[in-house]
Amino acid sequence: MAAKSVSHTVSMSIGNVALSLTDSTTVTANPTDYVLGSQTVTTAYEAIAAGEVDTASCLVMLLLKNENTTGTSELQLSLDGHEAEPTIHLVLHNGQTNLISIENFGNVRIKSNTGSIDVSYMAIQIGANT
C-alpha cells in the first residue's frame, strides 16, 4: 500500500475547561494496513477480525465503540491474549468510544458481560514493533 497519513483528535470539556489532543503520523508504504468493521459479541471472548493488519508484530491504533444504546451490557476488552482467564483492561458502557495504541493486535479479545453488544471498530497498522 502507498504511504498514508494517520491522524486522530480527541477533545474533552467540562464547563469552560477544555482539553484537545491531536496527533498525525505519515507511515511508510509498509506497514499501513487497516481494517474497518463491526461485529456482535456475546459473553465469550473473541478476536476482532484482523483483515490486513499484522496480528503479532506491529503497532496499531484501535478505535472501538459500544454501539448499544439500551440495557446494561458492558463491552469488555482484554489485551493479554489469554484464552482461559484473560484480564479485563477496559470497559466501555453503552455508546462509549475509546482509542488505544497496542503492540499485538492478535492479543485483543472482546466480549459482553451479559447479553450481546454491537461493536464498531477501526484498526490501523502504523509501524513495526521496536
Legacy VTK file of the C-alpha trace (Angstrom):
# vtk DataFile Version 3.0
C-alpha trace
ASCII
DATASET POLYDATA
POINTS 130 float
0.000 0.000 0.000
1.116 3.579 -0.537
2.167 5.772 2.376
-0.756 7.092 4.387
-1.328 9.832 6.907
-2.911 8.521 10.113
-4.387 11.127 12.437
-6.732 11.390 15.385
-8.188 14.138 17.514
-9.600 13.707 20.993
-11.449 16.520 22.772
-12.975 16.737 26.235
-14.559 19.618 28.087
-16.370 20.301 31.305
-17.850 23.737 31.712
-15.256 26.204 30.439
-12.307 23.812 30.883
-11.297 22.024 27.681
-8.532 19.715 26.504
-7.888 18.756 22.900
-5.164 16.383 21.704
-4.263 15.822 18.059
-1.698 13.508 16.522
-0.791 12.806 12.922
1.767 10.374 11.552
2.759 9.600 7.987
3.679 5.965 7.785
5.669 4.366 5.005
4.270 2.016 2.399
4.899 -0.920 4.705
3.137 -1.165 7.123
-0.057 0.798 6.520
-2.715 -1.879 6.533
-6.058 -1.333 8.240
-9.396 -2.953 8.962
-12.788 -1.286 9.428
-15.774 -3.299 10.554
-18.448 -4.226 13.023
-19.452 -7.365 14.840
-21.807 -8.588 17.524
-20.175 -10.122 20.585
-21.667 -12.246 23.339
-20.345 -13.400 26.713
-17.439 -15.431 25.287
-14.186 -13.665 24.427
-13.484 -13.409 20.715
-10.905 -11.768 18.476
-11.590 -8.779 16.256
-11.267 -9.630 12.563
-7.752 -8.503 11.617
-8.151 -8.035 7.876
-4.748 -6.952 6.542
-3.388 -5.845 9.943
-0.406 -7.816 11.229
-1.623 -9.536 14.393
1.735 -10.171 16.063
4.464 -7.678 15.324
3.199 -4.177 14.726
1.982 -1.014 16.383
-1.764 -0.487 15.911
-4.201 2.331 16.674
-7.552 0.760 17.617
-10.793 2.737 17.751
-13.707 0.848 19.368
-17.316 1.827 20.027
-20.014 0.042 22.023
-22.976 0.686 19.706
-25.646 -0.450 22.186
-27.984 2.282 23.422
-30.150 0.347 25.882
-29.600 -2.252 28.577
-26.663 -2.667 30.937
-24.200 -4.708 28.884
-20.545 -3.695 29.092
-18.076 -4.185 26.268
-15.077 -5.762 27.986
-11.660 -5.596 26.323
-8.669 -7.790 27.114
-5.199 -7.099 25.728
-3.242 -10.046 27.142
-4.354 -12.782 24.716
-5.033 -15.304 27.478
-7.905 -17.503 26.386
-8.618 -19.233 29.702
-8.507 -16.312 32.149
-7.940 -13.005 30.373
-7.606 -9.795 32.356
-10.216 -7.116 31.628
-8.221 -3.999 30.750
-11.013 -1.732 29.561
-14.801 -1.498 29.903
-16.989 0.506 27.509
-20.566 1.188 28.563
-23.402 1.817 26.077
-22.443 4.410 23.477
-18.861 4.838 24.714
-15.862 5.059 22.375
-12.164 4.505 23.076
-8.943 4.977 21.103
-5.913 2.968 22.198
-2.441 2.137 20.921
-1.453 -1.524 21.117
1.540 -3.602 20.081
-0.011 -7.014 19.414
-3.412 -6.767 17.753
-3.712 -10.558 17.869
-3.929 -10.396 21.687
-7.075 -8.248 21.660
-10.246 -10.045 22.784
-13.696 -8.539 23.326
-16.904 -9.750 24.955
-20.063 -8.644 26.703
-20.566 -9.139 30.420
-24.205 -10.065 29.700
-26.292 -10.387 26.545
-24.879 -9.209 23.241
-23.233 -5.995 22.080
-22.827 -4.465 18.638
-19.273 -3.167 18.208
-17.793 -0.873 15.545
-14.038 -0.681 15.127
-11.138 0.550 13.030
-7.588 -0.744 13.446
-4.690 0.897 11.608
-1.222 -0.610 11.466
1.142 2.338 11.997
4.550 0.721 12.397
6.637 -2.268 13.348
7.353 -3.185 16.968
10.530 -1.679 18.284
LINES 1 131
130 0 1 2 3 4 5 6 7 8 9 10 11 12 13 14 15 16 17 18 19 20 21 22 23 24 25 26 27 28 29 30 31 32 33 34 35 36 37 38 39 40 41 42 43 44 45 46 47 48 49 50 51 52 53 54 55 56 57 58 59 60 61 62 63 64 65 66 67 68 69 70 71 72 73 74 75 76 77 78 79 80 81 82 83 84 85 86 87 88 89 90 91 92 93 94 95 96 97 98 99 100 101 102 103 104 105 106 107 108 109 110 111 112 113 114 115 116 117 118 119 120 121 122 123 124 125 126 127 128 129
